[in-house]
Structures are given as C-alpha cells and as structure tokens.
Amino acid sequence: KMSCGGKKSYFAAAACIITLTSMVTLSYLRLQRLSHLPKIIQEGSRCRGKITNRTITPLKDNRTFIISPYFDDRESKVTRVIGIVHHEDVKQLYCWFCCQPDGKIYVSKAKIDVHSDRFGFPYGATDIVCLEPENCDPTHVSIHQSPHGNIDQLPRFEIKNRKAETFSVDFTVCISAMFGNYNNVLQFIQSVEMYKILGVQKVVIYKNNCSHLMEKVLRFYMEEGTVEVIPWPINSHLKVSSTWQFMQDGTHIGYYGQITALNDCIYRNMQRSKFVVLNDVDEIILPLKHPDWKTMMDSLQEQNPGTGVFLFENHIFPKTVSTHVFNISSWDTVPGVNILQHVHREPDRKDLINPRKMIIDPRKVIQTSVHSVLRAYGNSVNVPMDVALIYHCRVPHQGNLPRESLIRDTTLWRYNSSLIMNVNKVLYQTVL
C-alpha cells in the first residue's frame, strides 16, 4: 500500500511540476511578446530626423549597420530591417516608428536575429525585426539602442515594400559585391547578354569598386534599364575579408558582406520580380532541356508544387583551357575572358559535393546564405544536372588535370550567334 501511495504522490508531484513549468513558460512568452509590443512614448510631435538614402548607415555604437527596412506581413505585421551587427556586442535595439498624421511616436523592442552563416566572423548579416503599431502604417523608422532619446537626432529610413505592386519583371539576377577594381569586361558583357537571352530583365549589382572601363559599361546598361547599381562601400565601415572563411586576421566580415547584400537584394525585389537569381557574374545557369529560364521554371514549378527554392549544380569550366573557335579579333583588345572559348568542364571530385546556386521565389524566402536558404516557407529542390547546370568560367579547381580528363560540353554554343551579335552591339557602343 505504501509503495502504491508513494507512486500516486510521485505522479501528482510530477503533474504539479509540469503544470507549473508550463504556466511559467507561457507567462514568460507572454511577457516576451508584450516587451516587443509597440508603446507610445510621445504624442503630437512631428516626425523629424534626417532621412538617409545611404546603402550602409552606421549607428552611434559603430557595432550596428543599417542597410534597409522592409515591410513584411507574411506572418504578422512587422518591419524587417536588413543590417549587419557584431554578434556578441549588440544586445538590444529599438525601432522608433512615427505615425502620421497624428504624430504619435511608438517604440518597439527589436528581435535581433543574426544569421547562422557567419563563418566565424564577428559581424554577420542580421534581421532586426520589430512589430508595427496596430493602427498605423508607418512610412519611416529609426533604429536606436535605447527606448529613450530625441527622435530629431536619429537618422530615419524609408520602409520599403509598403505598397503591394504587380511584378514588373520575371527574372532579376543579384550580383553581390563587385570588388577588387573589377575589370573582367568581356566576360561581364557576355554574362549579362546571356542572362538577357535566357529571359532576365534586371541585373542588380552591389558595387564596391571597379575599373574606369567597367564603369563605362555599367553606365551603358543602367541607361538601357538592364542594370541597377547599389553602392556598397562596406570597407569604409568594416575590415572586410575577400575570402568567405574567418582566418583570425582581424577582419570583421567575410567576402565583402556578400550574404547581407544577397538578403537585401531578395527583399528589394520581393514585390517587383517573380523570381530572383542568386549567382556570381562569372556564372550562368544553362538550361539543357529548355530554350530559356521561363519555360524551364514553368516546368520545374509544375513538377514541384509549393517549392520556393531551386538549386542548380555548379560546374567549373577552367579559363586556362581554351578552344580556338570564336576567336573574334575585335574582342582581343577588350580585357577579360571570352567564355565561348572555354567549353571543357572539370569532372566531379570524389567525396566532394558541387556547390549550388539558386533561383528563388522571393516571397517564400526569409533568410538566405550563398549556396542554400536558411529559412523559407516553401521546399527546396535540387535541380537534376540533365535539366540545367551552372556554367562557371574561372580559374580551375583541378588545375593538374590533363585536357583529356576534362569533359567537352558545348551547351553554351547553342546561343553563339545571338550572343556574338549582342556582345558586339554593346562593345561598339562602349569599349571599341
């Protein structure tokens, strides 16, 4: 009897502890949510503070850098600010919303979400997420370390994506971080013209720096309406590394803040582009079964309903191995690689998986890294190599392989006549 009674009282105590723990957890979660709810701190004041149009704005702490705020109502009504923060030093931030026309100023405690892919660097791409006031659609927000202070002293940022738009384009390519006095002019023009042949209407480039000649080409494409250049002076604010992995060398952030730029590019194009393509300028997603990206994506979406992320396998076509077809003499004076001469790809490496790049539905993505998304609403699908592959013309990974060990792949040549004609047009208007 004693043991039975002991068991009963043991279960009762356990049930009591569980109930108590649940209540404490729920109270804590409620308090957490309450602490993030917007509170009025001032009434009847005017929305002041200087509106900033810079791409990268440091806050006073010099540990937080604001790129741009975006309205995001996919789960609840929030302002999601794309930024860069020091992953340990930045403990709290607040969004200061100004509601017009009554001039009420609301302050919301931000959720600081440093992306998991920092690769060891002290600074990382970060979502600074604030709940918006219920009865107002703020057009601007200020970010501050404190819920107290003078709004006049704080820079104000326009909250983008506030108004729903209809898609103006099908495909936007995001090129993150053009740096190192970039001067690969011929390959750049060939890539952009290939993107256009495949169905791209917009190429967004986060430009750190490039050569004078490249500036001229960018200006041409901007006037044409194909290219949008986002200034990206990240090295004015942080010590940048030109590699993706931290080397204990005192740098702050990897690869010129590439991941932050990619995330900003997704939100920037969320309402204006049906698809966003995340790849580098020396990479082209080549369809093998379809003539262009539109027919390819129609088919892939039909086969994979509910998928928001399509990953394509990267294959290196070494620029050190040439085929002297398409040796166009007028191109010889143009700096850069002629991709039409590089049609041998490296075989797969044993025990190594080829990295992938992506075509995404931006409305289904919350956070991205370089070779995969970190958080999304839909599924991710690896696109088989017989459907498409990434043509990546660069220095070899397997430089010691003899030519006969490489795989001849002339898929690119299917587009040669349109490509040559289009590249010539651009060259004659810019470089030649």
ABEGO torsion letter per residue (X at the ends): XAAAAAAAAAAAAAAAAAAAAAAAAAAAAAAAAAAABBBBABBGBBBBEBBBABABBBBAAGABBBABBBBBAAABBBBBBBBBBBAAABABBBBBBBBOAAGBBBBBBBBBBBBABAGGBABBBBBBBBBBBAABBBABBBBBABABEBAAABBBBBBBGABBBBBABABBBBBBGBBGGBABAAAAAAAAAAAAAAGBABBBBBBABBBAAAAAAAAAAAAAGABBBBBBBAAAABBBBABABBAGAGBABBGGGAAAAAAAAAAAAAAABABBBBBBAABBBBBAABABAAAAAAAAAAABBGBABBBBBBBBBBAABBBABGBBAAAAABBEBBAAABABBBBBBBGBBBBBBBBBBAAABABBBAABBABBABBBBBBBAAABBBBBBBBBABAABBAAABBBBAAAAAAAAAAAAAAAAAAAAAAX
